[in-house]
Every structure is written in C-alpha cells, then in structure tokens.
Amino acid sequence: MTALKLALPLTLPLSLLATSAVADVNVYSYRQPELIQPLVDAFTEETGIQVNVAYLVEGLTERLKAEGDRSPADVILTVDISRLAEAVDAGVTQPLMTETLEQNIPAEFHDPEGNWWGVTSRARIVYASKERVAEGEVTTYEDLADPKWKGRICTRSGMHTYMIGLTSAYLAHHGPEETKAWLEGLKANLARKPQGNDRAQVKAIWAGECDISLGNTYYMGEMLADEEQQEWANSVRLDFPRFDVEGGGTHVNISGVALTKSSKNTEEAVQFIEFLTSKHAQEIYAEVNSEYPVVPGTEASELVKSWGDLHPDNIPLARLAEERAEALRLTEEVDYDG
C-alpha cells in the first residue's frame, strides 16, 4: 500500500498516487492510516490489487472538485453521513448498485440510489466519571441541558462534524426552537470552552476538570490501546443516552464509502467497495476500529460488546444530512464555541 498523509494543498501533483501497468485502486480518505492498513492489506492479499491511499486532513470534496476529471481518486472513504452527502451534492461521486452490495448492506445504511454505502457505525455517547457520576444518572440527550450538569460537561467544538451530526438528530426530533434551547443549555453547562478532540475530553474528566463528555464509542478502544491514555479510559464509563421521544434511541452515525465520478479503475474500485462489505472485512474493521459492523450476522468485537447494548435512534441517516445546514446555523447563532 502507498500511504500519503496530506494537509491537502490543491496543487499537489497527481503523480503522488501510484500508477502501474496493472490497475490499482486510488483512495482519498479522512480515516486514520492505522484503521485502514489492515483492510487494504487483506484486500490486496485476496485480489492482488494494490490500494494507494491519500490520507487527507481536510477539504476532500474541494480537492475532487478542483481536480475534476483529472482526479486519480477512484474511491472516497470517510466518516459521517454529512461528509458523504457533501461529496454527493458536489457532484464528485457516482451511483453504484451491485447485487453484492444490496445483499450485504441493509437499506438504512446506504443511499437509496447507491451514492454512498455505510461500512461501519459508531454511537455518540456520554463518557462519565466512574467516581463522580452514578450509574443510571445519564439517561437522555435532552437531560444534558439540565442545570444539574452546570460546570460539569466538556465537549469538542460544536462546529465539528461529530457534534453537528448529534445536533442534526436533535433537530430532526425536536425542531429548531427546542434545539436552540438545548444548545444554549448545553453551552451553559460546559466546564470550559469547547476544545480538543473526543479523547481530550476524557483526559479532562480524568483530570477532574469535568464529569461527563460527549464522544464516539470507538475512542474508548483507541485509548485502551494506547499505554499513555489507558488511565484516562479506565477513569470513565460509557453511558448510552437516548432521545426522549417515541422510538428514540442512541445517536448513530457511519463511516462510509463512495465511488468517485472521476474513477479510472472502476472495476477494481467496485471490487474494493464490495470487499469492505464482506464478512471478512467487517470482522477486521470491527476488531481494529472498535466500531459496529453494519452487515447482518457480523458481530462486534468482544471489547465493543462489553460496553453494553446499543439501541440505535430511528432517524434515517439521510435525514441527518438534510438537517446539517440548520444545525450549523443554530450552533453559530448560540455562539456555542464562544
């Protein structure tokens, strides 16, 4: 595998992605290299097809737009439905429907027209101090705006795509007026200004700066695998709040894949996308990423199962993408990060 970690200047030469007499698959990805390496290695071992991954920090859609038909990318692999929808709306992807994909991926985890396909899911839950928060004390997302949490919550920027995804779900359930009030209440309960990533919030709980934080489930697996961060992880418990509405559950988002409009190696790209939805790849993904597989019959890792039962929310992923712009507007209006 050719691995490139780029800050994404648009002037980078296209030759940075490998080409050869035998067609490769070229991937633009926001995912971390250590999460993708085992998958591409397994795919190459199974098919003989090389996968060249450009690990992008930001601006994936903008890069594809700027490159146009010249883009070497065959596949995009990214997190969050809003990022996938952004690429689709920008016209840099193309629909893909195969019998294998339709058989492997449930309807709720793919675009009806095949513009994107989910490959794993993750829940945005609450990390709670084992010492200062009682079991069962965190029950709903709505409750996070209750004044009883004043000065006890840490979060990353409200403008980050993971936070916007949760706010989009809140908006879908409750509408703009209640969502704005919730954002104001959540902001009023913050122990400090939003900063850092999800793991930084858990470190803040360990340090006593706050008692609970919002974070994606898989970060627990990443922290436990890091000797320096194990102490942070062991100081918290994962609580799975739900939306306090009929049919409401825990907010779930996805990592997903799409075929680019510019793909030159389409046959190989389709093979790679189908491979990501195979039982073999799903088991690798689940074990390495500490995420939930989306293919029925594929179990989560023992670590993930140890965190407790997940009852996903009933809001369709496509609806989250539709609410994204309003969620951003409301987050800016309440000056969440200010």
C-alpha positions in Angstrom: 0.0 0.0 0.0 1.2 3.5 -0.8 0.2 5.7 2.1 0.2 9.5 1.9 -0.8 11.8 4.7 -1.6 15.2 3.2 -2.7 18.5 4.5 -4.3 18.8 1.1 -2.9 21.7 -0.9 -4.7 21.6 -4.2 -1.5 22.0 -6.2 -0.1 18.6 -5.3 0.9 16.6 -8.4 -1.4 13.8 -9.4 1.6 11.5 -9.7 1.7 11.3 -5.9 -0.9 8.5 -6.2 0.8 5.5 -7.7 0.0 4.2 -11.1 1.2 1.0 -12.8 0.5 -1.3 -15.7 -1.8 -3.3 -13.5 -4.8 -1.2 -12.4 -4.7 -0.1 -8.7 -7.4 1.4 -6.6 -6.7 5.0 -5.5 -8.5 6.2 -2.4 -8.9 9.6 -0.7 -9.6 9.0 2.9 -10.2 11.0 6.1 -9.7 7.9 8.2 -6.5 7.3 10.1 -3.9 5.1 8.5 -3.8 2.6 11.3 -7.5 1.9 10.8 -7.3 1.4 7.1 -4.0 -0.5 6.7 -5.3 -4.0 7.8 -8.2 -3.7 5.4 -6.2 -2.8 2.3 -3.6 -5.4 3.2 -6.3 -8.1 3.3 -7.8 -6.9 0.0 -4.5 -6.9 -1.8 -3.7 -10.4 -0.4 -7.1 -11.7 -1.6 -7.2 -10.0 -5.0 -3.6 -8.9 -5.9 -4.9 -5.4 -6.5 -2.8 -2.6 -4.8 -4.6 0.1 -2.9 -3.0 3.6 -2.8 -4.4 5.8 0.0 -4.0 9.5 0.3 -4.9 10.3 3.9 -6.4 13.8 3.8 -6.7 16.2 6.7 -9.4 18.4 5.2 -11.0 19.6 2.0 -11.6 16.2 0.4 -14.6 17.4 -1.6 -13.0 20.6 -2.6 -10.0 18.7 -3.9 -12.1 16.4 -6.0 -14.0 19.4 -7.4 -10.7 21.2 -8.3 -9.2 18.1 -9.9 -12.4 17.3 -11.9 -11.9 14.5 -14.5 -8.2 14.7 -13.9 -8.5 13.3 -10.4 -6.8 10.0 -9.8 -9.2 9.1 -7.0 -11.5 6.1 -7.5 -13.0 5.8 -4.0 -13.6 8.1 -1.1 -13.6 6.6 2.4 -14.8 8.9 5.1 -16.7 9.3 8.3 -20.1 10.9 9.0 -23.1 11.0 6.7 -22.8 14.7 6.3 -19.4 14.4 4.7 -20.7 11.7 2.4 -23.7 13.8 1.5 -21.5 16.8 0.9 -19.5 14.9 -1.7 -22.7 13.6 -3.4 -24.2 17.1 -3.5 -21.0 18.5 -5.0 -21.3 16.0 -7.9 -17.9 14.3 -7.4 -19.4 10.8 -6.8 -21.4 8.5 -9.0 -24.2 6.0 -8.1 -23.1 2.4 -7.6 -25.6 -0.5 -7.3 -24.5 -4.1 -7.3 -26.2 -7.3 -6.2 -23.5 -7.9 -3.7 -23.8 -4.5 -2.0 -27.5 -4.7 -1.9 -27.4 -8.1 -0.3 -24.7 -7.1 2.3 -25.8 -3.7 3.4 -29.2 -3.1 5.0 -31.3 -0.3 3.4 -30.9 2.0 6.4 -27.1 2.0 5.9 -26.9 3.1 2.2 -28.2 5.7 -0.1 -31.4 4.5 -2.0 -29.6 5.3 -5.3 -26.3 3.9 -4.3 -24.5 7.2 -4.0 -22.9 6.1 -0.7 -22.6 2.9 1.3 -22.0 2.6 5.1 -19.3 0.2 6.2 -19.3 0.7 9.9 -21.4 2.5 12.5 -20.5 4.3 15.7 -22.6 5.8 18.5 -22.1 9.2 20.0 -22.5 8.6 23.7 -21.5 10.0 27.1 -18.2 9.3 28.8 -18.9 9.6 32.5 -16.6 9.7 35.5 -16.8 6.5 37.5 -16.1 8.4 40.7 -18.4 11.4 40.3 -21.3 10.2 38.2 -23.6 7.4 39.4 -24.7 4.6 37.1 -28.0 5.4 35.6 -27.6 9.2 36.2 -27.2 9.9 32.4 -30.3 8.8 30.5 -31.2 11.1 27.7 -29.6 13.7 25.4 -32.2 16.2 26.5 -31.1 15.9 30.1 -27.6 17.3 29.2 -29.2 20.8 29.1 -30.5 20.4 32.7 -28.8 22.9 35.1 -27.8 20.0 37.4 -24.9 19.5 35.0 -23.7 23.1 35.2 -19.9 23.3 35.1 -19.7 19.5 34.7 -19.6 18.9 30.9 -16.8 19.0 28.4 -17.1 18.8 24.6 -15.1 19.5 21.5 -16.1 22.3 19.1 -19.8 22.4 18.4 -18.9 23.1 14.8 -17.1 19.7 14.4 -18.9 17.3 12.2 -19.5 14.8 15.0 -21.2 17.4 17.1 -23.2 18.7 14.2 -24.4 15.1 13.5 -25.8 14.9 17.0 -27.4 18.4 16.8 -28.9 17.4 13.4 -30.5 14.4 15.1 -31.8 16.6 17.9 -33.2 18.9 15.3 -34.9 16.1 13.4 -36.6 15.0 16.7 -37.5 18.4 18.2 -37.4 21.2 15.6 -35.3 24.4 15.6 -36.8 26.2 18.6 -36.2 23.3 21.1 -32.8 22.5 19.5 -31.6 26.1 20.0 -32.7 26.0 23.7 -30.9 22.7 24.1 -27.7 24.1 22.6 -28.0 27.1 24.9 -28.5 24.8 27.9 -25.6 22.5 26.9 -23.3 25.5 26.5 -24.3 26.9 29.9 -23.3 23.6 31.5 -19.8 23.5 30.0 -16.9 23.4 32.4 -14.7 25.1 29.8 -14.8 26.4 26.3 -15.1 23.7 23.7 -11.6 22.5 22.7 -9.6 19.4 21.6 -10.9 16.1 20.3 -13.0 13.4 21.9 -10.1 11.9 23.7 -9.1 15.3 25.1 -12.5 15.4 26.8 -11.9 12.1 28.6 -8.5 13.3 29.7 -10.3 16.3 31.2 -12.6 14.0 33.1 -9.6 12.1 34.4 -8.0 15.3 35.5 -11.1 16.4 37.3 -12.0 19.4 35.0 -15.4 18.0 34.2 -17.6 14.9 35.0 -19.1 13.9 31.6 -18.3 14.5 27.9 -19.7 13.6 24.5 -17.7 11.2 22.4 -17.8 8.5 19.8 -17.7 4.9 21.2 -14.6 3.8 19.2 -12.4 6.3 21.1 -12.6 4.0 24.1 -10.9 1.3 22.1 -8.2 3.7 20.8 -7.5 4.9 24.4 -7.2 1.4 25.8 -4.8 0.5 23.1 -2.5 3.5 24.0 -0.4 3.0 27.1 -0.4 6.7 27.9 -4.2 7.0 27.6 -5.3 3.8 29.4 -5.5 5.7 32.7 -7.9 8.2 31.1 -10.1 5.4 29.7 -10.2 3.5 32.9 -11.5 6.6 34.8 -14.7 6.7 32.8 -17.8 4.6 32.0 -19.6 4.6 28.7 -23.3 5.6 29.1 -25.7 5.3 26.1 -28.2 8.1 26.3 -31.3 8.1 24.1 -33.6 10.7 22.7 -36.6 11.2 24.9 -39.2 10.6 22.2 -41.2 7.7 21.0 -38.8 5.3 19.2 -35.9 7.4 20.2 -32.5 5.7 20.7 -28.8 6.4 20.8 -27.5 8.7 18.1 -25.6 6.6 15.5 -23.5 7.7 12.5 -21.4 5.8 10.0 -18.1 5.6 8.2 -18.9 5.1 4.5 -17.6 4.8 1.0 -18.5 6.1 -2.4 -17.3 5.7 -6.0 -15.9 8.9 -7.5 -17.2 10.3 -10.7 -13.6 10.5 -12.0 -12.8 6.9 -11.4 -10.4 5.4 -14.0 -10.2 2.0 -12.3 -13.8 1.4 -11.8 -13.9 -2.4 -11.9 -11.2 -2.6 -9.3 -12.8 0.1 -7.2 -16.1 -1.8 -7.2 -14.2 -4.9 -6.1 -12.7 -2.9 -3.2 -16.0 -1.4 -2.1 -17.7 -4.8 -2.2 -14.8 -6.2 -0.2 -15.4 -3.6 2.5 -18.9 -5.1 2.9 -17.8 -8.7 3.1 -17.9 -10.6 6.4 -14.1 -10.9 6.4 -13.6 -7.1 6.0 -16.3 -6.4 8.5 -14.7 -8.6 11.1 -11.3 -6.8 10.5 -13.0 -3.4 10.7 -14.9 -4.3 13.9 -11.8 -5.6 15.6 -9.3 -2.9 14.6 -11.7 0.1 14.7 -13.8 -0.8 17.8 -16.8 0.1 15.7 -20.1 -1.7 15.0 -20.3 -3.7 11.8 -23.3 -3.0 9.5 -23.5 -6.3 7.8 -26.1 -8.5 9.5 -24.6 -11.6 11.1 -21.3 -9.9 11.8 -20.6 -9.4 15.4 -18.9 -6.5 17.1 -15.6 -7.2 18.9 -15.7 -8.6 22.4 -14.5 -5.2 23.7 -17.3 -3.3 22.0 -19.9 -5.9 23.2 -18.6 -5.4 26.7 -19.7 -1.7 26.7 -23.4 -2.7 26.7 -26.3 -2.9 24.3 -26.8 -0.3 21.6 -30.3 0.7 20.7 -29.9 2.9 17.6 -32.0 6.0 17.1 -34.8 5.8 14.5 -33.8 8.9 12.5 -32.7 7.9 8.9 -29.1 8.8 8.1 -30.2 10.8 5.0 -32.4 13.0 7.3 -29.3 13.9 9.3 -27.6 15.1 6.2 -30.7 17.2 5.4 -30.7 18.9 8.8 -26.9 19.7 8.7 -27.2 23.3 7.4 -29.7 24.2 10.0 -27.7 22.5 12.8 -24.7 24.6 11.8 -26.8 27.8 11.7 -28.2 27.2 15.2 -24.8 26.3 16.6 -23.4 29.5 15.3 -26.4 31.5 16.5 -25.9 30.4 20.1 -22.1 31.0 19.7 -21.5 27.6 21.2 -17.8 27.8 20.9 -17.6 31.4 22.3 
